[in-house]
Amino acid sequence: MDENERGTNAVLDKTPETDASPPIAHTTRPIAARYTTPPRSDAGWWGPASPFVIPLIAFLVMGSLLGFGVGVTAMTKGGYNSASSSSSSSSSMGMANSSNTDTSNVPVATQTTGGQPAKFVVDADGAKHFTLTAKQVMWEPIKDTPQLAWTIDGTIPGPMLRVTAGDHLRITLINHFPQSTSLHLHGLSVPSSMDGVPGVGQKAIQPDGRFTYDFTVQDQDAGTHWYHSHDNDLTQEPGGFYGAFIVDPRPGSPEANQVIHADVEYTDFISEFGSYFTINGKSYPDTQPIMLKHGQTVHLRLIGASEMSHPMHLHGGSFSIVAEDGHMLSQPLQKDTILVSPGETYDLTFYGWAAPGSVYPFHCHILSHVMNPGQTGDEMGGLLQLIEYSK
């Protein structure tokens, strides 16, 4: 099989200065004179010694306190509670740039499925050279719901980079975003200058700029990894800037003896996109099903690109966890639910024991994550994928 064709999701056949104000000076107004109590006979009805004065003062004080309380309540209900406002602003920061961006000139995605194998050329020194483009498109998590996406090559997830341990790689990232960006190679043993963290190992890639990551893949990195933005990443990563980085073991290496053998291979990115919970950038019913035949073995790579954890549950049996974060386990672990946290990767295998035509769900067990915006409890959406046996 040509190297350009490997890795498809298919059957194997990214401190301003403080403007400090001077402290306010507190002063005490001097008392010019003291009250002297006049003779009671001169007090009259409303003199200081009148029996009506104290009740009147008490009434006025109570009225003032009541008015103050009503005012505070009204301000809070009207949205002037500063603590609440600050919290709300912080929680919505992640997609603020995305939601406030003019999308009138953003093109509609021309592809509906992400994660396809990335193409490369071989440089004169033998290095495999990939070229990726960061660009905005309008992406649909479900049909007819276009949302602004921050993508690599126009899809969510971005292209799958599939290489072999020992390969010398160059990855040129061209930035067509309206803001700076960078590419982090998550889980890989690379020099800090190639790790994609602006301010630590490299400068951020400015709009219309480019940067080439140049490194050699190590034997110990054989397994399931991924890439994502590490600059303006609170906007870009939830917006779709991520993709798989799969390292096959070098022939003859110790890692080659632990290779996973399966008939069917899929990769699932568990994430959110705007108000949608997504698998590979899509929400059910638009998630791609896992197709298999009775008697086949499935290898499923799970990657947590989410801002939260998701307990993914398989119906109709159990699976074996055979690798975590790209490294094989000494002993597989049998489960039917796995908690996928941000940044984690898992390799699962399961056997297709069911009868032809059988259909089982694979879904997040936080049930509100299996709904799309506007749906009710009798509808399904979000993080749900079907396991379908061919007839």
GULOMAR-38678 format. One record per atom (N, C-alpha, C): residue in three letters; x, y, z. Coordinates in steps of 0.001 Angstrom, whole numbers, plus 500000, padded with zeros to 6 digits. Atoms other than C-alpha are relative to their C-alpha. Layout:
// GULOMAR-38678
alaXYZ ...
This chain:
// GULOMAR-38678
met500849498801500000 met500000500000500000 met500880501243500000 asp499224498761500040 asp501325503461499093 asp499912500725501322 glu499952499340498695 glu502414505497502201 glu498983501108500093 asn500962498898499972 asn500094508329501168 asn498589499535500303 glu501344500507499842 glu497101506059501545 glu499740499415501371 arg500182500607498695 arg497659504825505119 arg499275500920500950 gly500507499225498871 gly495718505981508172 gly498597500521499836 thr501352499478500159 thr492228506628506803 thr499056499360500989 asn501044500554499136 asn489166506192509038 asn499120499118499135 ala500770500859500890 ala487917503258507055 ala500345498561500294 val499713501421499886 val487810499524506836 val501347499753499352 leu498676500240500558 leu491294498196506228 leu499823498971498872 asp500152500656501344 asp490665496683502965 asp500244501119499060 lys499407498076500249 lys497447528204519856 lys500903503157502700 thr500702499306498887 thr500179541490531183 thr500057501494499779 pro499952498545500200 pro499031544660530155 pro500334500723501277 glu499692499197498833 glu500228547411532425 glu498733500433500696 thr501172499616499214 thr497849548329535226 thr499986501503500205 asp500144498575499809 asp496572551911535325 asp499516500231501404 ala500373499923498594 ala496651552248539104 ala499646501424500374 ser500438498689499539 ser494738555180540600 ser500509500227501397 pro499504499727498645 pro496012556981543711 pro498936499706501014 pro500997500337498984 pro494349555972546951 pro499156501208500364 ile500932498936499631 ile491346557966548001 ile500283500432501427 ala499734499496498653 ala492040560217550996 ala498707500105500767 his501184499947499162 his489525559785553777 his500179501104501040 thr499933498892499046 thr488819562957555870 thr498804499965500904 thr501096499925499034 thr486669563599558899 thr499589501455500171 arg500485498634499881 arg484502566686558946 arg499923500375501477 pro500037499622498580 pro485020568574562278 pro498608500401500445 ile501300499621499439 ile482041569049564518 ile500073501461500439 ala499939498573499709 ala481367572821564661 ala499355500325501330 ala500697499706498744 ala479053572730567633 ala499293498766500468 arg500747501121499456 arg477273570317569911 arg498569500455500281 tyr501386499707499660 tyr473576570102570339 tyr499883500169501509 thr500356499870498576 thr472325571379573688 thr498524499798500109 thr501413500323499867 thr469041570112574898 thr499257501169500644 pro500774498877499437 pro466557573011575389 pro499094499506501102 pro500949500410498955 pro464224573039578337 pro498825499296499380 arg501090500804500528 arg461480570500577888 arg498761500821499713 ser501207499218500217 ser458812573200578173 ser500018500716498665 asp499902499342501304 asp460160574799574928 asp500017499001498848 ala499827501022501051 ala460292571521573044 ala498866500001499003 gly501138500123500907 gly456834571543571577 gly499831498573499532 trp500282501361500504 trp455447568637569653 trp501176499377499263 trp498944500569500846 trp458475568295567352 trp501405500366500453 gly498669499740499470 gly461359569381569623 gly500764498713500206 pro499170501209499841 pro464220567038570341 pro499485499048501038 ala500499500883498947 ala462494565733573418 ala498590499512499737 ser501364500431500310 ser459190565125571666 ser499913498495499980 pro500155501476500031 pro457889561593572148 pro499816499441498604 phe500206500487501360 phe457268561415568390 phe501293499894499191 val498783499929500814 val460880562010567282 val500647498633499804 ile499313501294500102 ile462381558613568094 ile499262499025499084 pro500701500888500947 pro459615556606566376 pro500138500456498559 leu499890499502501363 leu459850558929563362 leu501360499647499395 ile498660500340500497 ile463627558414563080 ile500101498514499673 ala499979501448500254 ala463210554677563398 ala499278499650498711 phe500773500261501212 phe460577554704560654 phe500790500370498750 leu499220499563501152 leu462828556693558299 leu501182499066499724 val498873500925500182 val465815554401558943 val499546498695499379 met500513501261500560 met463740551302558252 met499622500156498537 gly500369499769501393 gly462391552851555085 gly501217500074499089 ser498778499909500806 ser465904553653553855 ser500624498629499756 leu499439501346500146 leu467126550125554538 leu499202499160499031 leu500857500758500910 leu464154548656552737 leu500243500419498556 gly499752499522501355 gly464747550872549723 gly501336499524499456 phe498690500487500418 phe468421549901549645 phe499947498533499585 gly500113501423500321 gly467535546216549701 gly499307499773498681 val500716500144501263 val465059546566546859 val500904500371498828 gly499104499580501077 gly467648548448544828 gly501042498958499666 val498990501030500234 val470295545769545292 val499406498813499274 thr500658501132500652 thr467845543058544337 thr499741500285498538 ala500296499646501390 ala466808544905541211 ala501260500011499151 met498755499967500757 met470419545456540191 met500498498608499686 thr499548501376500211 thr471251541802540644 thr499180499321498927 lys500857500645500996 lys468234540613538674 lys500181500640498636 gly499831499315501271 gly468950543204536024 gly501364499781499368 gly498729500341500617 gly472418541848535399 gly501165500823500480 tyr498917499145499536 tyr474539544246537489 tyr500795499380501131 asn499216500699498991 asn475945541660539865 asn501395499794499427 ser498679500007500613 ser479648542193539193 ser500665498637500060 ala499377501326499900 ala480765538772540441 ala499424499063498966 ser500652500860500979 ser478209537017538279 ser500446500358498599 ser499605499569501324 ser479109539112535274 ser501412499565499670 ser498612500389500227 ser482819538399535682 ser500113498516499727 ser499957501447500190 ser482240534659535988 ser499487499621498632 ser500582500315501294 ser480038534603532915 ser500966500339498878 ser499056499598501034 ser482632536489530878 ser501134499004499887 ser498884500939500026 ser485392534080531892 ser499598498689499363 ser500408501307500503 ser483386530977531078 ser499732500010498512 ser500298499951501424 ser482481532201527620 ser501194500443499180 met498831499468500677 met486003533337526772 met500474499094498877 gly499436500941500947 gly486862530203524886 gly499593500235498574 met500453499822501357 met484729530919521873 met499661501447499704 ala500359498599500182 ala484481534730522257 ala500480500530498660 asn499485499508501260 asn486746535478519317 asn499253499403498830 ser500710500670501079 ser484922532935517232 ser498631500602499775 ser501369499536500138 ser481427534221517955 ser499918501451499551 asn500022498589500356 asn482398537881517402 asn500645500266498641 thr499326499822501275 thr484135537305514094 thr498991500075498867 asp500849499871501178 asp482492538443510895 asp500248498806499088 thr499848501215500804 thr481866535286508917 thr499537500180498550 ser500568499795501335 ser480512536905505749 ser500961499584498891 asn499038500360501029 asn483750536230503869 asn500662498647500251 val499428501313499707 val484467532806505395 val499352498960499096 pro500592500968500926 pro484015530034502834 pro499379498810500714 val500606501226499500 val481857527013503396 val500967498840499743 ala499125501156500172 ala483813523804503922 ala499606499215498766 thr500285500775501205 thr484119521844500723 thr500009498505500259 gln500019501402499622 gln484584518532502555 gln499127499830501236 thr500883500254498863 thr482176517005505039 thr500598499034501004 thr499360500966499112 thr484529514448506599 thr501469500354500184 gly498598499685499731 gly487850515134508322 gly500823498755500248 gly499133501114499637 gly490815512992509308 gly500527499177498856 gln499480500758501129 gln491821511916505826 gln501531500029499995 pro498531500039499993 pro495474510921505233 pro500616501228499344 ala499295498845500556 ala497775513898504698 ala501025499530498967 lys499020500321501026 lys499909513852501582 lys501341500648500332 phe498676499434499773 phe503628514508501640 phe500849499831498745 val498997500173501042 val506582514915499310 val501286499599500704 val498710500389499441 val510076513533499855 val501049501014499563 asp498965499017500307 asp512749516228500108 asp501278499315499521 ala498763500540500571 ala516202515822498568 ala500801499180501005 asp499262500749498977 asp517616514586501900 asp499220498815500542 gly500784501158499596 gly514938511939502239 gly498912500290501025 ala501024499669499013 ala512719513798504738 ala498609500010499365 lys501400499907500424 lys508975513381504417 lys499488501388500374 his500384498605499804 his507575516897504007 his498492500175499804 phe501429499712500032 phe503944517669504894 phe499799501523499997 thr500363498581499983 thr502394521094504197 thr498542500115500415 leu501340499825499449 leu499361522114506265 leu499637501481499980 thr500470498609500044 thr497253525274506017 thr498933500231501053 ala501000499616498992 ala495446526864508959 ala499049501010499370 lys500949499090500622 lys492271528444507688 lys498614499841500616 gln501371500025499505 gln488720529323508720 gln499055499523498910 val501093500398500894 val485724527655507153 val498715499955500819 met501287500228499344 met482056527305507957 met499747498497499971 trp500101501450499858 trp481614523760509272 trp498656499638500616 glu501301500420499492 glu478369521892509941 glu500132498792500914 pro499999501168499111 pro478277519684513076 pro498841499065499700 ile501095500760500599 ile474901518541511792 ile499519500799498794 lys500409499378501252 lys473251519347508508 lys499294501334500226 asp500621498667500014 asp472280523000507903 asp500239500789501279 thr499658499222498802 thr474000524343511054 thr501435500525499860 pro498620499541500207 pro477096526162509710 pro500523500828501167 gln499343499315498891 gln479495527342512437 gln501420500358499564 leu498632499603500323 leu482802529221512213 leu500983499005500603 ala499022500988499556 ala485647526713512447 ala501413500481499698 trp498572499695500152 trp489422527118512884 trp500683498672499672 thr499635501340500446 thr490741524226510878 thr501407499919499407 ile498835500292500822 ile493736522624509257 ile499487499384498706 asp500406500444501343 asp493116522222505545 asp498487499926499822 gly501433499861500246 gly489402522992505977 gly499119498915500543 thr500848501063499455 thr488204519955507925 thr500198499865501506 ile499913500394498589 ile487498518818511505 ile499770498488500086 pro498638499587499665 pro489588516963512461 pro500812500290498757 gly499112499767501127 gly492511518031510299 gly500552498695499455 pro499466501213500622 pro494399515579508086 pro500784499144500989 met499234500932499178 met495882512501509718 met501423499905499461 leu498598500207500350 leu499683512447509730 leu500387498602500456 arg499631501365499653 arg500754508825509592 arg501401499724499496 val498590500159500332 val504473508044509668 val500532498751500684 thr499343501142499377 thr506936505368510755 thr501126500496500896 ala498899499643499099 ala509301505615513728 ala501310499940499237 gly498746499905500738 gly512718506645512445 gly499928500977498841 asp500154499053501100 asp511275508939509765 asp500504501383500376 his499637498582499891 his512847512365509311 his498836500783499404 leu501194499282500450 leu509894514766509055 leu500224501495499916 arg500177498553500040 arg509259518353508014 arg498506500265499846 ile501417499625500068 ile505844519872508637 ile499939501516499901 thr500119498557500193 thr505301523345507198 thr498556500410500237 leu501328499483499694 leu502344525183508704 leu499878501415499445 ile500296498693500584 ile500992528110506669 ile498792500571500724 asn501065499419499181 asn498828530477508745 asn499151500995499219 his500966499096500621 his495804531984507026 his498911500424500983 phe500918499486498976 phe494015532662510341 phe500156501515500114 pro499859498562499742 pro493306536314511250 pro500749500292501300 gln499222499851498777 gln495432535753514399 gln501144498997499966 ser498842500896499987 ser498693534012515308 ser499608498604500442 thr500278501393499653 thr498900530274515807 thr501313499242500130 ser498837500894499965 ser501285527350516310 ser499486498568499998 leu500362501417500079 leu501322523562516029 leu500743499240501091 his499390500829498955 his501938521373519104 his499836498534499632 leu500009501431500302 leu502881517727518491 leu499855499251501314 his500378500493498680 his501131516193521497 his500492498569500230 gly499527501323499617 gly502984513295523132 gly501265499546499311 leu498817500408500753 leu505961513238520793 leu501283500543500611 ser498690499602499485 ser509638513402521801 ser500707500836498943 val499407499089500981 val510764516471519854 val500776501090500729 pro499286498884499378 pro513232519337520567 pro499012501106500379 ser500922498946499542 ser511665522274522436 ser499727501024498909 ser500197499054501103 ser512167524436519352 ser498977499500498995 met500980500594500908 met509829522059517539 met498701499634500725 asp501134500411499182 asp507288521647520358 asp498776500888499826 gly501159499189500349 gly505050524458519148 gly499405500841501091 val500514499168498909 val504769526601522295 val500621501392499900 pro499449498653500132 pro505246530324521525 pro500441500562501345 gly499459499452498776 gly507387532090524109 gly500894499042500737 val499149501012499377 val509111528861525100 val500997499442498992 gly499087500610500967 gly510523527211522021 gly499998500641498640 gln500075499386501316 gln509409529206519016 gln499194501282500096 lys500863498835500091 lys507796532468517983 lys498674499572499387 ala501303500309500587 ala504102532421517180 ala500032500293498501 ile500093499809501446 ile503286532123513514 ile498944501065499742 gln500918498885500218 gln501716535428512524 gln499123499756498764 pro500849500153501183 pro498879535762509986 pro500799500160498703 asp499325500078501291 asp500129534945506491 asp501468499597500115 gly498649500517499825 gly503361533585507981 gly500021498488499922 arg499858501456500034 arg504720530055508024 arg501179499584500864 phe498915500559499205 phe506978527824510086 phe500133498533499643 thr499770501408500320 thr508582524457509362 thr500548499272501215 tyr499581500869498891 tyr508833521858512121 tyr500850498891499393 asp499034500929500579 asp511841519612511496 asp500527499096501118 phe499585500928498940 phe512527516489513608 phe499966498572499479 thr500024501427500325 thr513038512734513570 thr499144499282501035 val500907500735499125 val510412510408515033 val500762498889500710 gln499285500971499183 gln511726508235517879 gln499231498667500101 asp500635501316499877 asp511074504515518325 asp498968499955501125 gln500915500066498853 gln509426505050521738 gln498698500748499768 asp501223499256500287 asp506816507265520102 asp499040499242499092 ala500950500785500791 ala505189504460518158 ala498666499938500729 gly501324500040499381 gly501457504669518812 gly499113501159499570 thr501021498999500311 thr498489507025518855 thr500308501337500668 his499751498644499523 his499286510739519198 his499143500969499190 trp500792499013500748 trp497811513985517906 trp500685501350500012 tyr499494498634500033 tyr498492517611517081 tyr498837500960500237 his501023498979499779 his496635520801518028 his500652501360500133 ser499497498636499828 ser496991524580518302 ser500526500186501416 his499524499637498661 his499063525961521208 his500212501509500106 asp499982498540499949 asp498602529711520530 asp498587500455499638 asn501424499691500147 asn495204531386520838 asn499198498699500032 asp500568501341500032 asp494360527792521612 asp498633499889500645 leu501321500070499385 leu491305528558523755 leu498897500276498987 thr500926499785501107 thr489658529681520540 thr500182498943498927 gln499743500822501170 gln491358527544517958 gln499776498506500213 glu500167501444499814 glu491402524077519506 glu498530499583500098 pro501422500365500023 pro487676523949520433 pro499335500337498670 gly500545499638501304 gly487123525537517042 gly500335499019498899 gly499751501042500988 gly488504522465515282 gly501434499771499607 phe498593500170500352 phe492303522839515099 phe500582498826500770 tyr499384501204499459 tyr493388519272515859 tyr499960498898498952 gly499975501115500937 gly494256516079514050 gly500853498878500545 ala499279501183499524 ala495709512614514510 ala501432499971499474 phe498607500230500385 phe499442511850514459 phe500316498561500405 ile499831501426499744 ile499908508094514157 ile501407499566499598 val498644500475500274 val503351506538514427 val499991498471499982 asp499864501443500102 asp503752502997513170 asp501406499595500444 pro498674500416499521 pro506624501019514726 pro500962499723498861 arg498958500298500987 arg509896500707512847 arg500191498493499910 pro499798501447500144 pro510279497219511425 pro501283499555500697 gly498857500535499288 gly512603495180513619 gly500213500595501372 ser499857499386498674 ser512191497426516684 ser499193499203501024 pro500804500681498972 pro510907496084520037 pro498518500379499916 glu501399499553500093 glu507743498153519483 glu499239499261498902 ala500662500707501095 ala507059496244516293 ala499389498686500474 asn500540501253499478 asn506438493118518378 asn498670500199500719 gln501240499718499290 gln503490494852520078 gln498938500630499100 val500936499360500916 val501716496047516987 val498595499421500161 ile501399500423499844 ile497901495879517158 ile499486499485498666 his500545500597501216 his496386493554514618 his498475500069500039 ala501457499875500066 ala492801494315513573 ala499557500034498546 asp500568499970501346 asp490528494053510575 asp499473501373499627 val500621498699500211 val488923497456510979 val500643501002500944 glu499360498974499174 glu490507500680512255 glu499295501341499840 tyr500636498684499985 tyr488855503959513230 tyr500681500879501037 thr499497499016499048 thr489950507142515019 thr498881500962500344 asp501065499100499525 asp487491509165517132 asp500588501135500830 phe499693498829499178 phe488168512701518360 phe498751500366500786 ile501120499659499128 ile485892513348521350 ile500164501462500401 ser499819498572499767 ser485247517081521647 ser498663500717500030 glu501162499137500141 glu482831520006521548 glu500299500974498866 phe499851498994501045 phe482213522487518772 phe498858500982500156 gly501069499070499680 gly480298525582519817 gly499096499389501052 ser500973500576499071 ser477127524283521521 ser499799498507499776 tyr500184501404500359 tyr477523520798520060 tyr501095499125500608 phe499037501025499605 phe479198517705521484 phe500269499150498760 thr499683500576501300 thr481064516053518648 thr500981498829500064 ile499025501035500312 ile482872512974517432 ile500509500300498605 asn499402499609501281 asn485252513938514645 asn499274501186499363 gly500608498777500509 gly483564517336514334 gly498543499897499639 lys501407500208500346 lys480087515865513881 lys499214499557501225 ser500914500435498949 ser477103515338516187 ser498992499032499398 tyr501009500940500480 tyr474663512471515910 tyr498729500766499613 pro499840501216500805 pro472899511712513606 pro501045500072498888 asp499033499859501075 asp475736512981511393 asp501373499409500325 thr498736500664499693 thr478505511049513174 thr500201498802499070 gln499677501114500881 gln480284508480511029 gln499884498684500761 pro500107501278499294 pro479309504916512001 pro501274499165499841 ile498928500988500114 ile481838502168512668 ile499416498775499317 met500523501112500784 met481236499496510057 met500917498790500152 leu499225501234499898 leu482319495885510513 leu499152498823499568 lys500689501240500297 lys481426492341509673 lys500075499087501221 his499968500994498928 his480598489535512061 his501338499260499960 gly498737500723499894 gly483838487977513290 gly501237500863499838 gln498845499127500151 gln486054490981512623 gln500405500634501331 thr499492499280498841 thr488213492765515190 thr500165501474499650 val499950498546500212 val487973496557515529 val501094500613500884 his499024499188499261 his490850498841516567 his499488501443499972 leu500555498652499893 leu489420502147517814 leu500954500879500793 arg499150499021499334 arg491701505078518649 arg499119501141500506 leu500760498910499396 leu490086507561521073 leu500947501120500400 ile499153498845499690 ile491534511072521413 ile499143501084500640 gly500762498990499268 gly490314513629523973 gly500432501410499631 ala499731498616500400 ala490339517019522232 ala499025500951500672 ser501063499260499338 ser487578518205524565 ser500529500903501098 glu499710499189498826 glu487543520829527345 glu499449499349501266 met500553500723498866 met485860518278529629 met500188498503499783 ser499862501456500094 ser485893514545530360 ser498683499364499583 his501191500692500494 his483502512141528706 his500134498492500240 pro499997501459499820 pro482714508558529876 pro499330499327498798 met500530500608501223 met482305506712526582 met499668498525500254 his500531501328499683 his480209503542526838 his499616499249498730 leu500331500859501134 leu479919500652524391 leu498839499082500357 his501099500947499833 his476630498744524094 his500365498662499347 gly499855501299500645 gly476529495067523275 gly501258499243500356 gly498802500744499622 gly479641493922525097 gly501050500902500614 ser498903499256499397 ser483018495121526261 ser501130500164498996 phe498820499793500833 phe486311496270524806 phe501248499803500863 ser498718500097499311 ser489983495863525709 ser500766501299499803 ile499097498848500092 ile492094498906526530 ile501403499441499861 val498694500598500254 val495427497951524998 val501139501020500045 ala498960498976499931 ala497292501293525020 ala499420501293500551 glu500364498683499476 glu497181504653526820 glu501074501001499601 asp499082498920500394 asp498737507897525548 asp501118499503499087 gly499055500477501000 gly500431506032522741 gly500905498882500433 his499110501040499497 his502064503334524891 his499206498748500377 met500703501252499765 met501061499692525073 met499989499648501484 leu500104500465498625 leu499833498307528377 leu500576498585500106 ser499466501347499816 ser501538495246529814 ser498883498973500056 gln501160500890499931 gln498087493758530403 gln498752500764499569 pro501231499307500429 pro494916494779528504 pro498972500032501120 leu501022499816498984 leu492041496024530643 leu498625499922499353 gln501334500197500553 gln488496494843529980 gln499005500967500640 lys501003499045499515 lys485786497529530306 lys498915500170498952 asp501002499593500981 asp482593498735528693 asp499802501512500001 thr500065498541499917 thr482993502428529715 thr501397500522500302 ile498673499429499793 ile486120504560529514 ile499885501516500084 leu500035498552499806 leu486589508105530806 leu501122500630499177 val499033499340500874 val488298510139528096 val500145501446500451 ser499738498653499488 ser489840513265529656 ser500775500824498983 pro499292499145500957 pro491332516279527839 pro501460499601499839 gly498611500315500318 gly494589515385526124 gly500332498532499940 glu499692501428499961 glu494361511616526611 glu499728499311498665 thr500315500886501118 thr494509508958523935 thr499914498564500519 tyr500162501421499657 tyr493398505336524193 tyr499880499188498717 asp500208500956501074 asp493627502367521876 asp499134498871500548 leu500931501049499587 leu490688499967522214 leu499879498969498894 thr500366501017500976 thr489949496682520515 thr498753499274500487 phe501134500850499634 phe486726494675520459 phe499669499076498829 tyr500313501053500974 tyr485501491579518671 tyr498555500117499544 gly501348499892500560 gly482486491684516374 gly499257498686500077 trp500660501277499749 trp480529488800517861 trp498550499973499529 ala501452499932500214 ala476991490007517006 ala499607499555498593 ala500524500493501272 ala474790488797514186 ala500023501078498923 pro500058499024501084 pro474873490452510770 pro498731500860500103 gly501129499075499910 gly472594493503510689 gly499825500626501370 ser500111499431498651 ser473066494247514394 ser500519501437500025 val499579498607499826 val473391497882515478 val500079500304501497 tyr499821499632498591 tyr474769499098518833 tyr500530501433500096 pro499455498646499812 pro475444502618520175 pro501327499973500763 phe498814499663499227 phe478766503904521429 phe499837501476500330 his500403498634499665 his478080507088523398 his500547500444501349 cys499647499439498706 cys478955509407526274 cys498886499694500983 his501014500355499012 his477201508339529465 his499595501166500892 ile500627498793499445 ile476639511921530635 ile498880500317499020 leu501087500064500969 leu473220511876529069 leu499678501330499341 ser500214498698500640 ser472977515620528445 ser500989500235498870 his499032499891501085 his475997515141526162 his499569499187498785 val500552500762501120 val473875512897523946 val498751500724499501 met501079499140500495 met471639515799522929 met500619501158499236 asn499602498812500737 asn471932518639520438 asn499194501195500481 pro500761498824499575 pro470804522231521100 pro498563499949499503 gly501418499986500367 gly467014522450521160 gly499302498662500093 gln500632501310499913 gln466450518714521583 gln499384499771501372 thr500635500393498750 thr464265517176524275 thr500486498615500390 gly499502501263499462 gly464775514043526364 gly499683498775499177 asp500330501187500804 asp463215511730523785 asp500741500006498663 glu499213499937501223 glu465729512697521074 glu501470499749500326 met498574500275499801 met469356511695520619 met500842500847499058 gly499058499221500804 gly472317513713519363 gly501370499942500643 gly498722499853499319 gly475791514783520380 gly500949498835499846 leu498951501024499981 leu478352512167521410 leu499421498600499907 leu500552501331500251 leu476751509109519911 leu500428499547498610 gln499539500600501243 gln478115506825517228 gln499455498583499936 leu500565501338500152 leu476614503635515845 leu501073498992499572 ile499187501151500439 ile478400500284515554 ile499090499137499129 glu500909500675500935 glu476850498679512463 glu500671498773499389 tyr499545501245500625 tyr477311495071511354 tyr499357499869498613 ser500560500177501327 ser476907494531507654 ser499203498708499937 lys500863501180500120 lys474249492037506613 lys500623498961499080 
